[in-house]
Amino acid sequence: QAELGVNEHHQKEVVSYMRFARFKRGMCLKTVDSCFQDLKDSRLVEDTFTVDEVIDMLDGLQSVVHSEVESELINTTYTNVLLLRQLFSQAEKWYLKLQTDVSDLENRELLDQVAEFEKSEYTSSNKKSTADPIKPKLAPLNEGGSELLNKTVAHLQEENEKLKTRLRTIETQATAALDEKSKLEKSLRDLQMIQGDQKNNANQDITELENKVAALKSQFEKTLNDTTANQKFLEEDLVTTKHDLLKVQDQLSTAEKELEKKFQQTAAYRNMKEILTKKNEQIKDLRRRLSK
């Protein structure tokens, strides 16, 4: 914290505004001085004046000075409003609501502190022949809109992991169903071969084998139908899950783009770019693994 109770970056902003205000104050004083000088040059040309003439000159001077001072005070008020507007606009971009305490504007202790700060700053600035410009430091972004986006990204990543786990489970089930189907088809072929080899046996053996084959075939067809239905259900569920995964990945990509866009609008983009790059590489690696 610096002398004014704010960080170094904000103190430099205050110093910049105070220099602007000092310049405007100097211009106003020069204008007032010129009003008096104009009166001296234009009206004070005689050695003696009547009371009415003096009153008339003072009234005219009062009118001119009053107009100049009033114009400068109004302009100062408008300038302060524009300054507050800039601060509030920046705060609203991060979903912040700033508050002001007007009573502190008449706090004599704080005013004296500001006056002392201006005096020390003006003295130190006069001692420096050439001051190197110092780049403002970036404040950490850990609240407001960026925090909401970070939470959204974390939530979408969690949903992405859940959907990938579910997808692996369904793929395992589908593989098991295909293996079972292959085994049943092999059993049917074996039974058909046995049936063909035993055509020369006795009629009783043939009838018995045919009955067994028919029973096994009926059981196989029933199992095959159940397996086919289960496979179809698993395939549909797999497609739905993949769609959900793509949807979540698209939401994740949208959230990342929105976060990057907000960071690009601030000076903090360079600090967060490396972190976002690592996250993007992790997501790309997960996508490549899912494609495989």
Buried (B, 14 or more C-beta within 10 A) or exposed (E): EBEBEEEEBBBBEBBEEBBEBEEBEEEBEEBBEEBEEEBEEEBEEEEEEEEEEEEEBEEBBEEBBEEBBEEBEEEBEEBEEEEEEEEBEEEEEBEEEEEEEEEEEEEEEEEEBBEEBBEEBEEEEEEEEEEEEEEEEBEEBEEBBBEBBBEBBEBBBEBBEEBBEBBEEBEEBBEEBEEBBEEBEEBBEEBEEEBEEBEEEEEEEBEEBEEEBEEBBEEBEEBBEEBEEBBEBBEEBBEEBBEBBEEBBEBBEEBBEBBBEBBEEBEBBEBBEEEBEEBEEEBEEBEEEBEE
